[in-house]
Amino acid sequence: MKVEQKNKILVLLFFGIYSYIFVINNLFYTSTFGADYQKYVVYLEYFFDFKNDTNIDQSPLYYSLVSIILNFVSNFSSPFTLQYDISFAIQLTNNILILIGILGIYNLLKQLKIEKKKILSIIILINFFPPLQSLKLTMKPEVLIFSLLPWLIYFLKNYLHQKNQINLVFAIIPTILIASSKGTGFAIIGLFLFIIFFEIL
């Protein structure tokens, strides 16, 4: 079997496993019973005009994405299924963001000249990583950090190698989004950028 055919099979295997885990998670776990849901549900109430203010100093970007998906789902929901619809919207948002992060990891590993077959094997194994499963199930902005951090590293490495300033401009977007998502995100990105710029200087 040719290398390209094997790689196509690995891509299909990845999406098959990813979709299967998504379906199983939706069937057997309700995200509205997860950790910190009661704390962050005020964002959903705010976006659906049940509250005038959230009183939480965090970027609302992640919660607005959940609200957008919930708005589509709500066309088919009823008061009896509301908890499950919210859970579905949370898990779908998380899975989309994690896919964006995994694509960033794929490009980053490709940039490091790692063989495509090995990269696909790595991202298949990532599917079974327990902390990633936890990230898929809970309504927390940390998933946004996972989604954007690989892209930030990718654009910074591109800038270091190519000295093309457009990569630096692209790196600013995930930097701002991560730094504003949560206090821990600000700390992580601050420390990371300090190490990177220390290396540059």
Buried (B, 14 or more C-beta within 10 A) or exposed (E): EEEEEEBEEBBEBBEEBBEEBBEEBBEEBBBBEBEEBEEBBBBBEBBEEEBEEBEEEBBBEBBBBBBEBBEEBBEEBEEEBBBBBBBBBBBBBBBBBBEBBBBBBBBBBEEEEEEBEEBBBBBBEBBEEEEBEBBBBBBBBBBBBBBBBBBBBBBBBBBEEEEEEEBBEBBEEBBEBBBBBBEEBEEBBEEBBEEBEEEEE
